[in-house]
Amino acid sequence: MIRVSNLNKSYNYPNMVLKDISFWVKRGEFVYLSGPSGAGKTTLFRLLFADLKPDSGQIVIDGLDLARANTYRIAMLRRQLGFVFQDYKLIPNYTVFDNIALALEISGTPRRYIQKKVWRVLKVVGIERQIERLPPQLSGGEQQRVAIARALVNNPKIIFADEPTGNLDAEIANEIMQILHSINARGTTIVMVTHNRALLQKFKRKVFYLNRGSLQAYDWLN
């Protein structure tokens, strides 16, 4: 599903942010991208969905070589991806329904299907009773559930989650992790950035650990 080969990135050469990074993620895997602050996690994350371009190396997602793809093909790829962020990125004056429906409207989903799709993903994340509320009326955990529902509503092949539990207490973080793992169990590939070692140990999966621009892989399934 994702193949990265000999990837290099710098903002101020010769100070390399990422140095000769290579790894792959299989279809249906749940993997973590971890490491200390300043290790290059955010840079690698942005490279994976073509928000940045590498200095050299190759990124292939679902068969598409990002370096060779034109703007249109990148846009089409992004329609197959879902994104979850630490700060939720919900529109504060849109209801829960409208925040999720907007993602469908942008992708051109016929209006007659939107209500059914929104209701379905809200049930998956367990927040259907809040459908008419505004984000400021919700707790942080509820807002993150809405953000996950929005990422899920277009049936993405991959969900990229950037510190999705970073603003949440331990109990709510565990609930969010259980939702993400249940989505993964249905076949969605998930790449999650986190520095939370307790979550890595509790919800064990493969970890790609970045430190000073270099990468090591650990299989924490056992």
N, C-alpha and C positions, 0 to 999 in steps of 0.2 A: 504493500500500500504506500509506504514512504521509504525512499532510498536516498541516502545522503552519502556522497563520495568526495573525499579530499577537499572539504569545504574550508575556505579561508576568508576571513573578514577583518578589516581594520578601518578605523575612522581617521587615524592619524599615523600613517605608515612611518616607521616600521613597527609601531606598537600594535600587535595583533590582538584582536578581541577573541577570535576563534582561529585555531591552528590545526589544520589537517584533520577536520572532523569527519568521521565516517560511521554510519550506523544504518540500520533498517528497522522498520516497524511492520510487522505482518498484519494482514487484514484481520480485523476483529480483536487485536491486542489492546490492552490498557497499559500504557507506559508512563513513567514519571520522568520529568526533566528537572534535576535538582542541582544544588550547589550553593555556595555562599554568595552574598551580595557582590556584584561586580564580576561574577565568573563568566558572564556571557549568555545567561539563560534568555534574557529578553531579546537580545540580538538574534540568537538562534531561532527563537519562537517567531520573530517577525520575518526571518528569512523563509521559514517553512510555509508561510502563506503569502509569500511574494510581496510583502510590505517593504522589504529591503532586497537589494541585489548583492550577491557575494562578490568578492574580488576574484575568486577562482573556485573551481569545484563544481559539483553537480547536485541538484535536488530534483528528484522525480517523485511526483505524487500521483497515484492512480494512473501511471503510465505517461503522465505529462511532464516533460522536461521543462522546468520553469524558466531556465535561461534561454530556451529557444522559442518559448510560447509568446504569441502576440497578446496585446491588451485584451482582445475579445476572448481568447481562450483562457486567460487568467481569470477574467470576470465569470466565465462559465464554470470554471473550477471552483471559485469561491461560493457559487450557489450550492455546491455539494459539500460545503464545510459549515460547521457551526462554531460559534465563538462564545466563550463565557469568561468574564473578567472579574477581577477582585472588587471593582467599584460598581459592578452591575450594569452601568451604562443604559439605564432605563430612562425614558422620557417622562419627567416628573408630572406633567399635566395631561398625560395619556393614561387611560385606565389600563389595568392588567390586560384586558382583552385587546385593546388598541395597540399596546406595545408589541404584542405577539402577532396580531393581524398585520401590522405594518411590514413585517418580514415577508409575509405571504404576498401582500400587495406589490412589494418591490420585485418579487420573483415572478409576478404575472399570474398568480393563482386566481382562477375565476371566483367571483364573490360568493357564488352559491356553495362553494366548498370551504370557505374560510371559517365559518362558525364551527363546523364539525371538526376541522383540524385543530382549531384553538382549544376547543373543549377536550379533545382527546389528549393533547399534551399536558393540559392543566391537570387532568386526572392522573397522568403518569407521575407528575411531581407532587401531587397531593395538595393542590391549592385552588381547586375549582370554585370553592365558596368565596374566594376573593376576587372573582372575575371583574366586578365593576368598581373595585377600589383603585385609588391612585397610589403610585409607589411610596410617597411620603407617609401614607397611612399604614404601611406595612413594616414589619420588623426586617432586620438585615437578612435573616434566614429566609423569610418569605420573598424578599426581593431577589435573592439569589435563585430561588426556585422558579420565579418568573423568568429570570435570565436564562436558566437552563431550558425551560419550556420554549422560549424564543429560539434558542440554538437548535432545538430538536424539531421544530415544527415543519421544516422543509425536508425531513428525513435525510439528514446529512450522512455521508459515508464516514466522515471524520469530525470529531469535536475537539477543538483546541481550547483548553481551560487554563487560564493564566491566574494562578494563585486564587482559585475560586473560594477557598475557605479562609483567606488571609484576614478578613475583617470580622470573623465569626468566633464565638466562644467554642470550647471543645465539644460540647454536646451537640450544638447545631452543626458544627463542622462534620461530625460523624454522620449526621443525618444527610447532609449534602453528599458526602462520599458514598453513602449507601445508594442514593439516587443515581449517581454517576455510574456506579458499578452495576446497578440493575439495567441501565441503558446499554452499557457495554455487553452485558449478558445477552442482549437481544441482537448483537452483531455489529454495533457501531464501534469503530476504532476511536480510542480516546488518547490524546496526548495532553498530560497535565503538568504544568509548572508548579512546583512547590518547594519550599525549604523546610517544611514541617516534618521533622524526623519521626515524631510520634505517629503521624498518619502513614508515613512510609512503612513503619513497622507493623501497624495494625492492619492496613489494607495492602497486603504484600503483592507487588507486581515487579516487573522489570524496571530498573532505575538506570537512567543515563545521567551520570554525575559529571558536572562541569566544574573545573577548577583551573583558574588562570588560563582559560581558553582551550584547555585540553579536555578530552572526554574519556571516561571509563564507564563500562556497563556492568551492572550487578543484577543477578537474578535472585530476587528476594522471595520467590514463590515457595521455597523450601525452608 
